[in-house]
């Protein structure tokens, strides 16, 4: 079995700006429809490429909200991120489309979508493909997990990890904790550039107590197995419950067709049978294509 695990927030941000660059902001309804259109086509392209038996989208939204555990640890965590709600305006519509195609959406409680994705890589059987430009997922790569970057159109796996990531897999997290991550607004240890990092890896530089404190904090921020900690037992159960429910809900391909017409993206249905076959919809609707 092969599963496709999609970083939902990452996806909708990319497709939103693609839509906005084409449509502009004057026609909000047209922008919304284009955003949905590009999102669906992006997912279809990933499914065409990898031909998975299961597709799941993970979101950073928190229906059962609790304060971000990483923010509690470091208040400046992701403090540099935009609060612009525009890319998220179509989230509910997009999720409705996905449900009709048999694609469930999963959510965190006090952690993040990244942690839900990490949970799925350990829980789902067979091979897993993570779709995201976020390099944090490189820590999850093993013989059954690969990461596909849809911007660079590159897949990173165990055999090409050094070429794509620029370091050995065993050193990836160590280096990240030493230098920090500007995209997450997490500083590294002062004066730790390439030369000093190399010396640390060689064992010729030892961290001071203060530096080790920064390293330990960063490790706690960056690691994606936090849901397994005893303190996060409820988080783990939350993921398990969602995954269990996702296996049992009903899908409706006819509803997908209706939604496409409602949002003026009927052109996506030029080959309806492609969508039907691609997403393994459970109901027998083949007569629709006779």
Kinemage of the C-alpha trace (Angstrom):
@kinemage 1
@onewidth
@group {chain A} dominant
@subgroup {mainchain}
@vectorlist {calphas} color= white
{ca unk a 1} P 0.000 0.000 0.000
{ca unk a 2} L 1.128 3.541 -0.759
{ca unk a 3} L -0.201 6.639 1.033
{ca unk a 4} L 0.034 10.266 -0.027
{ca unk a 5} L 0.232 12.672 2.941
{ca unk a 6} L -0.285 16.321 1.990
{ca unk a 7} L 0.705 19.363 4.044
{ca unk a 8} L -2.595 21.236 3.629
{ca unk a 9} L -1.553 24.729 4.721
{ca unk a 10} L 1.538 24.569 2.564
{ca unk a 11} L -0.567 23.540 -0.416
{ca unk a 12} L -3.304 26.163 -0.103
{ca unk a 13} L -0.774 28.979 0.333
{ca unk a 14} L 0.977 28.001 -2.907
{ca unk a 15} L -2.229 27.604 -4.908
{ca unk a 16} L -3.708 30.822 -3.487
{ca unk a 17} L -0.816 32.956 -4.703
{ca unk a 18} L -0.865 31.208 -8.066
{ca unk a 19} L -4.558 32.057 -8.371
{ca unk a 20} L -4.063 35.628 -7.162
{ca unk a 21} L -1.252 36.287 -9.650
{ca unk a 22} L -3.604 35.269 -12.456
{ca unk a 23} L -6.919 36.726 -11.288
{ca unk a 24} L -5.888 39.606 -9.033
{ca unk a 25} L -8.071 40.730 -6.139
{ca unk a 26} L -10.824 42.652 -7.945
{ca unk a 27} L -13.093 39.647 -8.411
{ca unk a 28} L -13.202 37.796 -5.080
{ca unk a 29} L -15.541 35.058 -6.306
{ca unk a 30} L -13.374 34.322 -9.335
{ca unk a 31} L -10.249 34.279 -7.149
{ca unk a 32} L -11.960 31.820 -4.805
{ca unk a 33} L -12.958 29.519 -7.665
{ca unk a 34} L -9.487 29.605 -9.194
{ca unk a 35} L -7.949 28.855 -5.805
{ca unk a 36} L -10.135 25.759 -5.438
{ca unk a 37} L -9.415 24.749 -9.034
{ca unk a 38} L -5.636 24.958 -8.656
{ca unk a 39} L -5.722 23.117 -5.328
{ca unk a 40} L -7.691 20.200 -6.748
{ca unk a 41} L -5.512 19.996 -9.845
{ca unk a 42} L -2.363 20.046 -7.729
{ca unk a 43} L -3.596 17.089 -5.680
{ca unk a 44} L -4.611 15.278 -8.847
{ca unk a 45} L -1.106 15.742 -10.261
{ca unk a 46} L 0.452 14.212 -7.125
{ca unk a 47} L -1.934 11.270 -7.303
{ca unk a 48} L -1.149 10.822 -10.996
{ca unk a 49} L 2.546 10.747 -10.190
{ca unk a 50} L 2.504 8.397 -7.192
{ca unk a 51} L -0.750 6.441 -7.694
{ca unk a 52} L -1.451 5.931 -3.967
{ca unk a 53} L -4.224 3.832 -2.456
{ca unk a 54} L -4.816 6.451 0.252
{ca unk a 55} L -4.661 10.262 0.310
{ca unk a 56} L -4.809 12.329 3.515
{ca unk a 57} L -4.503 16.095 3.978
{ca unk a 58} L -3.226 17.487 7.298
{ca unk a 59} L -4.057 21.025 8.418
{ca unk a 60} L -2.764 23.399 11.085
{ca unk a 61} L -6.313 24.344 12.055
{ca unk a 62} L -7.473 23.253 15.510
{ca unk a 63} L -11.194 22.416 15.704
{ca unk a 64} L -10.559 21.310 19.297
{ca unk a 65} L -8.318 24.272 20.077
{ca unk a 66} L -5.513 24.215 22.613
{ca unk a 67} L -2.580 26.630 22.841
{ca unk a 68} L 0.390 25.702 20.658
{ca unk a 69} L 2.762 23.617 22.764
{ca unk a 70} L 5.792 25.023 20.949
{ca unk a 71} L 4.649 28.603 21.580
{ca unk a 72} L 4.527 27.770 25.278
{ca unk a 73} L 8.125 26.600 25.037
{ca unk a 74} L 9.375 29.576 22.989
{ca unk a 75} L 7.029 32.563 22.644
{ca unk a 76} L 8.757 33.873 19.481
{ca unk a 77} L 8.227 30.600 17.633
{ca unk a 78} L 6.894 31.394 14.113
{ca unk a 79} L 6.382 34.992 15.235
{ca unk a 80} L 7.536 36.126 11.792
{ca unk a 81} L 4.676 34.404 9.950
{ca unk a 82} L 2.004 36.435 8.179
{ca unk a 83} L -1.429 36.587 9.794
{ca unk a 84} L -3.107 37.304 6.451
{ca unk a 85} L -6.327 35.236 6.470
{ca unk a 86} L -6.834 35.503 2.691
{ca unk a 87} L -5.184 32.172 1.718
{ca unk a 88} L -7.444 30.371 4.216
{ca unk a 89} L -10.812 31.756 3.090
{ca unk a 90} L -11.541 28.661 1.010
{ca unk a 91} L -10.336 26.051 3.488
{ca unk a 92} L -13.821 24.787 4.326
{ca unk a 93} L -14.873 24.619 0.688
{ca unk a 94} L -11.676 22.783 -0.240
{ca unk a 95} L -12.154 20.290 2.581
{ca unk a 96} L -15.716 19.684 1.390
{ca unk a 97} L -14.419 18.895 -2.095
{ca unk a 98} L -11.817 16.547 -0.641
{ca unk a 99} L -14.340 14.661 1.461
{ca unk a 100} L -16.482 13.965 -1.601
{ca unk a 101} L -13.420 12.380 -3.231
{ca unk a 102} L -12.696 10.218 -0.212
{ca unk a 103} L -9.809 12.365 1.048
{ca unk a 104} L -9.993 12.966 4.812
{ca unk a 105} L -8.632 16.024 6.604
{ca unk a 106} L -6.781 15.550 9.896
{ca unk a 107} L -5.989 18.184 12.514
{ca unk a 108} L -3.751 18.722 15.561
{ca unk a 109} L -4.925 19.785 18.994
{ca unk a 110} L -2.001 21.519 20.729
{ca unk a 111} L 0.774 20.551 18.319
{ca unk a 112} L 0.870 21.119 14.539
{ca unk a 113} L 0.057 19.524 11.200
{ca unk a 114} L 3.703 18.472 11.023
{ca unk a 115} L 3.169 16.253 14.061
{ca unk a 116} L 0.034 14.710 12.555
{ca unk a 117} L 2.045 13.932 9.422
{ca unk a 118} L 4.787 12.340 11.539
{ca unk a 119} L 2.127 10.230 13.261
{ca unk a 120} L 0.792 9.047 9.911
{ca unk a 121} L 4.241 8.049 8.648
{ca unk a 122} L 4.557 5.722 11.636
{ca unk a 123} L 0.957 4.493 11.625
{ca unk a 124} L 0.027 3.853 8.002
{ca unk a 125} L 1.195 0.624 6.430
{ca unk a 126} L 3.372 0.501 3.338
{ca unk a 127} L 5.200 3.361 1.681
{ca unk a 128} L 4.400 7.013 2.391
{ca unk a 129} L 4.969 10.160 0.319
{ca unk a 130} L 4.889 13.549 2.078
{ca unk a 131} L 4.013 16.496 -0.193
{ca unk a 132} L 5.492 19.740 1.162
{ca unk a 133} L 8.263 22.283 0.660
{ca unk a 134} L 8.922 22.256 4.434
{ca unk a 135} L 12.397 20.840 5.065
{ca unk a 136} L 11.446 19.790 8.607
{ca unk a 137} L 9.937 16.653 7.084
{ca unk a 138} L 13.355 15.462 5.967
{ca unk a 139} L 13.846 14.133 9.501
{ca unk a 140} L 11.067 11.607 8.824
{ca unk a 141} L 12.676 10.015 5.780
{ca unk a 142} L 13.424 6.302 5.962
{ca unk a 143} L 13.148 3.307 3.657
{ca unk a 144} L 9.346 3.659 3.549
{ca unk a 145} L 9.013 7.493 3.704
{ca unk a 146} L 10.011 10.022 1.027
{ca unk a 147} L 9.401 13.773 0.764
{ca unk a 148} L 8.370 15.433 -2.496
{ca unk a 149} L 8.977 19.174 -2.916
{ca unk a 150} L 6.394 20.400 -5.457
{ca unk a 151} L 8.195 23.722 -6.014
{ca unk a 152} L 11.586 22.238 -6.867
{ca unk a 153} L 9.928 19.081 -8.218
{ca unk a 154} L 12.383 16.964 -6.266
{ca unk a 155} L 11.873 13.823 -4.242
{ca unk a 156} L 14.229 13.303 -1.314
{ca unk a 157} L 14.799 9.747 -0.100
{ca unk a 158} L 17.477 7.754 1.681
{ca unk a 159} L 19.603 7.371 -1.445
{ca unk a 160} L 19.775 11.050 -2.469
{ca unk a 161} L 19.490 12.661 0.971
{ca unk a 162} L 23.016 14.134 1.016
{ca unk a 163} L 22.661 15.614 -2.471
{ca unk a 164} L 19.308 17.257 -1.710
{ca unk a 165} L 19.745 18.198 1.950
{ca unk a 166} L 23.458 19.006 1.912
{ca unk a 167} L 24.342 16.783 4.874
{ca unk a 168} L 24.152 13.210 6.120
{ca unk a 169} L 20.758 12.209 7.420
{ca unk a 170} L 22.209 11.342 10.834
{ca unk a 171} L 23.458 14.940 11.185
{ca unk a 172} L 20.386 16.737 9.814
{ca unk a 173} L 18.669 17.461 13.121
{ca unk a 174} L 21.929 18.219 14.926
{ca unk a 175} L 22.840 20.886 12.379
{ca unk a 176} L 19.333 22.348 12.446
{ca unk a 177} L 19.436 22.673 16.227
{ca unk a 178} L 22.844 24.345 16.083
{ca unk a 179} L 22.027 26.938 13.418
{ca unk a 180} L 18.281 27.405 14.076
{ca unk a 181} L 15.611 28.078 11.472
{ca unk a 182} L 14.828 31.592 10.249
{ca unk a 183} L 11.563 30.474 8.648
{ca unk a 184} L 10.315 29.415 12.105
{ca unk a 185} L 11.862 32.480 13.787
{ca unk a 186} L 14.041 30.210 15.921
{ca unk a 187} L 17.620 31.441 16.432
{ca unk a 188} L 20.554 29.085 16.557
{ca unk a 189} L 23.575 29.177 18.823
{ca unk a 190} L 25.455 32.481 18.355
{ca unk a 191} L 28.535 32.301 16.098
{ca unk a 192} L 27.744 28.785 14.892
{ca unk a 193} L 28.352 28.990 11.162
{ca unk a 194} L 29.547 26.289 8.762
{ca unk a 195} L 33.085 26.184 10.174
{ca unk a 196} L 32.063 25.844 13.798
{ca unk a 197} L 29.320 23.343 12.968
{ca unk a 198} L 31.890 21.218 11.141
{ca unk a 199} L 34.202 21.343 14.152
{ca unk a 200} L 31.336 20.356 16.446
{ca unk a 201} L 30.498 17.364 14.281
{ca unk a 202} L 34.167 16.402 14.291
{ca unk a 203} L 34.196 16.597 18.087
{ca unk a 204} L 36.707 19.431 18.377
{ca unk a 205} L 34.123 21.924 19.708
{ca unk a 206} L 32.106 21.291 22.864
{ca unk a 207} L 28.982 23.233 23.790
{ca unk a 208} L 28.917 25.387 26.894
{ca unk a 209} L 26.012 25.017 29.320
{ca unk a 210} L 24.311 28.047 27.781
{ca unk a 211} L 24.826 26.752 24.233
{ca unk a 212} L 23.587 23.326 25.210
{ca unk a 213} L 20.446 24.931 26.619
{ca unk a 214} L 19.738 26.551 23.231
{ca unk a 215} L 20.438 23.263 21.455
{ca unk a 216} L 18.042 21.365 23.748
{ca unk a 217} L 15.321 23.991 23.301
{ca unk a 218} L 15.670 23.856 19.527
{ca unk a 219} L 15.537 20.082 19.508
{ca unk a 220} L 12.269 20.213 21.432
{ca unk a 221} L 10.898 22.750 18.944
{ca unk a 222} L 11.972 20.947 15.784
{ca unk a 223} L 11.391 17.278 16.591
{ca unk a 224} L 8.219 15.797 15.135
{ca unk a 225} L 7.691 12.928 17.562
{ca unk a 226} L 6.355 15.086 20.388
{ca unk a 227} L 2.947 13.406 20.175
{ca unk a 228} L 4.597 10.271 21.598
{ca unk a 229} L 5.632 11.983 24.810
{ca unk a 230} L 3.673 10.946 27.883
{ca unk a 231} L 2.521 14.550 28.367
{ca unk a 232} L 0.936 14.424 24.910
{ca unk a 233} L -0.989 11.184 25.367
{ca unk a 234} L -4.296 12.961 24.639
{ca unk a 235} L -2.808 14.372 21.424
{ca unk a 236} L -1.928 10.883 20.214
{ca unk a 237} L -5.408 9.597 21.022
{ca unk a 238} L -6.879 12.562 19.150
{ca unk a 239} L -4.938 11.625 15.994
{ca unk a 240} L -5.904 7.965 16.314
{ca unk a 241} L -9.582 8.823 16.725
{ca unk a 242} L -9.603 11.065 13.652
{ca unk a 243} L -7.866 8.432 11.545
{ca unk a 244} L -10.322 5.789 12.683
{ca unk a 245} L -13.308 8.001 11.796
{ca unk a 246} L -11.801 8.808 8.402
{ca unk a 247} L -11.955 5.152 7.444
{ca unk a 248} L -15.727 4.951 7.868
{ca unk a 249} L -17.361 8.069 6.435
{ca unk a 250} L -19.379 8.051 3.225
{ca unk a 251} L -18.147 9.663 0.009
{ca unk a 252} L -20.220 11.068 -2.843
{ca unk a 253} L -18.766 11.555 -6.289
{ca unk a 254} L -22.063 13.089 -7.427
{ca unk a 255} L -21.578 15.740 -4.720
{ca unk a 256} L -18.108 16.430 -6.152
{ca unk a 257} L -19.660 17.024 -9.579
{ca unk a 258} L -22.304 19.308 -8.083
{ca unk a 259} L -19.677 21.334 -6.209
{ca unk a 260} L -17.633 21.786 -9.383
{ca unk a 261} L -20.685 23.226 -11.121
{ca unk a 262} L -21.564 25.399 -8.130
{ca unk a 263} L -18.102 26.974 -8.084
{ca unk a 264} L -17.899 27.390 -11.852
{ca unk a 265} L -15.008 24.950 -12.306
{ca unk a 266} L -16.881 22.420 -14.440
{ca unk a 267} L -13.952 22.323 -16.866
{ca unk a 268} L -12.274 20.111 -14.285
{ca unk a 269} L -14.858 17.464 -15.221
{ca unk a 270} L -13.856 17.077 -18.884
{ca unk a 271} L -12.824 13.537 -17.992
{ca unk a 272} L -14.953 12.678 -14.988
{ca unk a 273} L -13.868 9.056 -15.015
{ca unk a 274} L -10.266 10.162 -14.388
{ca unk a 275} L -11.299 11.801 -11.126
{ca unk a 276} L -13.445 8.844 -10.157
{ca unk a 277} L -10.711 6.260 -10.753
{ca unk a 278} L -7.944 8.456 -9.392
{ca unk a 279} L -9.406 8.943 -5.935
{ca unk a 280} L -10.828 5.465 -5.329
{ca unk a 281} L -14.324 6.676 -4.495
{ca unk a 282} L -16.093 3.785 -2.757
{ca unk a 283} L -19.568 4.062 -4.260
{ca unk a 284} L -20.302 2.352 -7.553
{ca unk a 285} L -21.022 5.245 -9.907
{ca unk a 286} L -19.536 3.824 -13.086
{ca unk a 287} L -22.955 4.001 -14.739
{ca unk a 288} L -22.540 7.780 -14.729
{ca unk a 289} L -19.894 7.462 -17.393
{ca unk a 290} L -21.719 5.100 -19.718
